[in-house]
């Protein structure tokens, strides 16, 4: 677990090692700044305010969109919430625990989409985990590796507190790990074909001796993922693509292209509330050889992309929606999302169960 002084010291050391101030610029948070989101850490108690933010008021619509949730999903949802409540009780002593219904239900939906589109998924990269709930669901899965990238200071500290408490020895924090070095992914210029440079320091990187399942990486060490040739079955970036700077968007999509396996899938659950137009996102994904597998509108827009090298790339590149919807991977996914015994649940019903178990 890290504290704010350590985080800021390491970040400052990384920034001071850059040859230009422009290296830092792409990883600013324009949308957060525009809407007055408190992205800087102030105190421990303030972190509690972000436990159930970003998805406020969407619980019911998430339940409605698939006509309820299965018994297994309900049990998993309750298990994740109970573990988070125990984390809150330990971390924010003396305060009431917030039952994170909205964030947990949103993450449950992402979790279900991942394993419905790829049941054998073992390696996942999440860009911008928010309050960190997808990882808490993945704890109960058979994944081998989950990697999280976060550029927002206050969210990084919240994620670290939760991950350190919940995952214990299976968690690796890269802010204070000297083996990670300082590895910034510099801006990408897709139209010129110029690849970004990876900044590194003089320290050697040795192979990690332990076997962490959950890895946490700050913005100034994103290049570690490429340097170590990490490959992922699923990459997911939710409610944030329109909120990055254009330079950061280029870099993140470049990272996606480099690190997604040829048969992997990029999942986007909501494109975010920033200023970058949706059309620009699609154009940049196309520049980096991504094509839509399929998409649909629910509580938020859900989109699946594959990259060049996937066996369905040429079919999807034709942009014939009627052909794509007949592909087995899509029909099987839609069948899994609609089938199974489900029931409608309410916050009141779940609260009654959780309060008795807690």
HELIX and SHEET records of a PDB file:
HELIX    1   1 UNK A    4  UNK A   17  1                                  14    
HELIX    2   2 UNK A   22  UNK A   25  1                                   4    
HELIX    3   3 UNK A   30  UNK A   34  1                                   5    
HELIX    4   4 UNK A   44  UNK A   47  1                                   4    
HELIX    5   5 UNK A   48  UNK A   50  5                                   3    
HELIX    6   6 UNK A   59  UNK A   65  1                                   7    
HELIX    7   7 UNK A   71  UNK A   91  1                                  21    
HELIX    8   8 UNK A  101  UNK A  117  1                                  17    
HELIX    9   9 UNK A  133  UNK A  138  1                                   6    
HELIX   10  10 UNK A  153  UNK A  167  1                                  15    
HELIX   11  11 UNK A  168  UNK A  170  5                                   3    
HELIX   12  12 UNK A  178  UNK A  180  5                                   3    
HELIX   13  13 UNK A  219  UNK A  221  5                                   3    
HELIX   14  14 UNK A  223  UNK A  227  1                                   5    
HELIX   15  15 UNK A  241  UNK A  243  5                                   3    
HELIX   16  16 UNK A  246  UNK A  259  1                                  14    
HELIX   17  17 UNK A  278  UNK A  287  1                                  10    
HELIX   18  18 UNK A  313  UNK A  317  1                                   5    
HELIX   19  19 UNK A  321  UNK A  324  1                                   4    
HELIX   20  20 UNK A  328  UNK A  338  1                                  11    
HELIX   21  21 UNK A  347  UNK A  357  1                                  11    
SHEET    1   A 2 UNK A  69  UNK A  70  0                                        
SHEET    2   A 2 UNK A 342  UNK A 343 -1                                        
SHEET    1   B 8 UNK A 171  UNK A 173  0                                        
SHEET    2   B 8 UNK A 214  UNK A 218  1                                        
SHEET    3   B 8 UNK A 145  UNK A 150  1                                        
SHEET    4   B 8 UNK A 123  UNK A 127  1                                        
SHEET    5   B 8 UNK A 232  UNK A 236  1                                        
SHEET    6   B 8 UNK A 260  UNK A 269  1                                        
SHEET    7   B 8 UNK A 301  UNK A 307 -1                                        
SHEET    8   B 8 UNK A 290  UNK A 297 -1                                        
END                                                                             
